[in-house]
Amino acid sequence: MTPKLPSTSKLNEEQLLELARKYSFRSRIDTNAIAGPIMVWGRGSVVRDVNGKEYLDFNSGQMCGALGHNHPRIVQALQESCETLIHSHMSMFNDREIILASRLAEITPEGMDRSMFLTSGSDSNEAAMAIAKRFTGGYEFASPASSFHGMNDSTRAVTFSGWHEGYGPYAPGHYPIMAPYEYRCTFCKDRGGCDYSCLNTSFELLDVQADGQLAGVITEPLFSAGGVIDLPDGWLRELKRKCEERGALLIVDEAQTGLAKLGTMWGFEHEGVVPDIFTISKHFGGGVAISAVITTDEIEEKVSATGLVVGHSHSNDPMPCNAAIASIDIILEEVLVDVAQRIGAYWRGHLERLAAKHEIIGDVRGRGLLQGIELVTDRFSRKPAYQQGKAIGRMCLENGLILSVRRNGSVFRFVPPFTTTEAQLDQAADILDHAISNVI
Ligand SMILES: Cc1ncc(COP(=O)(O)O)c(C=O)c1O
């Protein structure tokens, strides 16, 4: 039997990897390798590995650390819960969840006042889908082909940007619709912009395929994991109209885009659309796991009357709820909507300057703290530069910049925390510039 090591022992990287090789289950997104860096510390926009090397974290952890790692207000909220109540009975109210629900209503659109709290983005989307089923009486859902909504069975069934194949059979009635990926769209390539042909065609197919009443359409308001793909103007409005025509609910997944990240409180605001249900997670808890489903009185009343039950052992736990209250304080008091606009504009300047310098950057897109570049072998063919992208991403990491490499190497996604300074943005741009220059 392997001797037990004290959990507090300071092990070096090789010792930790040796343990991981024996005991860790490999099931991560993007890599199956058991390799460093192994993170041990973080403050603001910087994380440090077990060797003491520092990195600019332009992935904000798993996007959940966007308020800045170990924000003092979040730390304080967690300490308060340690003094009061960490966990509570799921079927009894606790004061933190009630306060959180009322504070959240301060920043949600008018009429979207009702919220329930869960743990992950996946379970908030699963709950939203359950609500849509009970509200409409239907069971079928559609979602764009670039979508990512989670990895439990019901959300994986509507996740079409990858990680879908090989986990079936799914429950029947989950359909992809075309994503409005303007940079690569064959419908509108010669038309000077999106005329929603992709959406119209998708619904033509959906209508003939569906078994009955469509329960809902779930979408991100900017496809993040799918490749930092912005929605064309009016697309979300048109989608909402199509849902209304069919009596289906529009669910917007704001896991990556909500709570000021894009320079607006909500991603859907950009389109002037209010969905029927929306979900939030990621930096909602300032690094602690909590998600929410938000909807109207009408929907809440109808589905509650049907006896809807959704929840898990840790739903509404006071500790993550207290962290989320602190995160709302931070978002409002530090005016993070403005911060995202300011950081976003400064970073965009860097990305555009790099695009002017390096032909391999075919497109620059995204908003606020969620921006990306698409790498192509040449700008005419727009052939994705998969291998070069992977090599550039590796070199950035070696040189201390964490970013997310999407679409098999051809898209880089940058999510710097709200705490990122101009000097850190300059440093990140230098690392990226250097890596591109060395690889191509
Ligand atoms: C848009 C979106 N929705 C849902 C999820 C799933 O969230 P979680 O990993 O917390 O289950 C993610 C995760 O990256 C996401 O990006």
Ligand as a Chemical Component Dictionary entry (heavy atoms), coordinates in Angstrom:
data_LIG
# 
_chem_comp.id                   LIG 
_chem_comp.type                 NON-POLYMER 
_chem_comp.pdbx_formal_charge   0 
_chem_comp.three_letter_code    LIG 
# 
loop_
_chem_comp_atom.comp_id 
_chem_comp_atom.atom_id 
_chem_comp_atom.alt_atom_id 
_chem_comp_atom.type_symbol 
_chem_comp_atom.charge 
_chem_comp_atom.model_Cartn_x 
_chem_comp_atom.model_Cartn_y 
_chem_comp_atom.model_Cartn_z 
_chem_comp_atom.pdbx_ordinal 
LIG C1 C1 C 0 -21.466 29.248 -22.154 1  
LIG C2 C2 C 0 -21.257 28.144 -21.159 2  
LIG N1 N1 N 0 -22.310 27.551 -20.636 3  
LIG C3 C3 C 0 -22.191 26.557 -19.734 4  
LIG C4 C4 C 0 -20.958 26.126 -19.339 5  
LIG C5 C5 C 0 -20.852 24.997 -18.363 6  
LIG O1 O1 O 0 -20.523 25.506 -17.121 7  
LIG P1 P1 P 0 -19.930 24.533 -15.992 8  
LIG O2 O2 O 0 -18.604 24.082 -16.505 9  
LIG O3 O3 O 0 -19.827 25.414 -14.798 10 
LIG O4 O4 O 0 -20.877 23.419 -15.839 11 
LIG C6 C6 C 0 -19.813 26.730 -19.848 12 
LIG C7 C7 C 0 -18.476 26.275 -19.426 13 
LIG O5 O5 O 0 -17.459 26.682 -19.912 14 
LIG C8 C8 C 0 -19.966 27.760 -20.806 15 
LIG O6 O6 O 0 -18.919 28.342 -21.358 16 
# 
loop_
_chem_comp_bond.comp_id 
_chem_comp_bond.atom_id_1 
_chem_comp_bond.atom_id_2 
_chem_comp_bond.value_order 
_chem_comp_bond.pdbx_ordinal 
LIG C1 C2 SING 1  
LIG C2 N1 SING 2  
LIG C2 C8 DOUB 3  
LIG N1 C3 DOUB 4  
LIG C3 C4 SING 5  
LIG C4 C5 SING 6  
LIG C4 C6 DOUB 7  
LIG C5 O1 SING 8  
LIG O1 P1 SING 9  
LIG P1 O2 DOUB 10 
LIG P1 O3 SING 11 
LIG P1 O4 SING 12 
LIG C6 C7 SING 13 
LIG C6 C8 SING 14 
LIG C7 O5 DOUB 15 
LIG C8 O6 SING 16 
# 
